[in-house]
Amino acid sequence: MGKIKSKQIKAYSHELANSGINFSEDFEKNKRVLGKEMPSKKMRNQMAGYLSRFKKKEKIEKEKLRSKKD
């Protein structure tokens, strides 16, 4: 399985992230947050993985902006 995610996974992940649910950089924590609400285990795992990478990338970008300001 590659790293390319479908538009559905990305769109729904961004929708959940913007809805106020706190996701972390940890795949297992994100998987528990998504829980049984997902229609399938595969979709839940893909979304949890995408959200963890998204949060890591977001954190790195914030750190870069801070370092540029200093």
C-alpha positions, 0 to 999 in steps of 0.5 A: 500500500502506497502513501497516496490517499484518496480524495475522500480520506483527505477531505473527511480528515480535514473536515474532522480536524477542523471540527474541533476534535483534537488529534495527535501525532500518534497513530494509535491515539488517532485510531482510538479517537476515530473508534467505531464511527468509521464505516470500515477498519481500513478507512479508519486506519488510513484516516488515522495515519493521514491525520498523524502525518498531517499533524506532524507536518503542521508542527514542523511548519509552526516551528519553521515560522517561529525560527524565522521570526527570531 
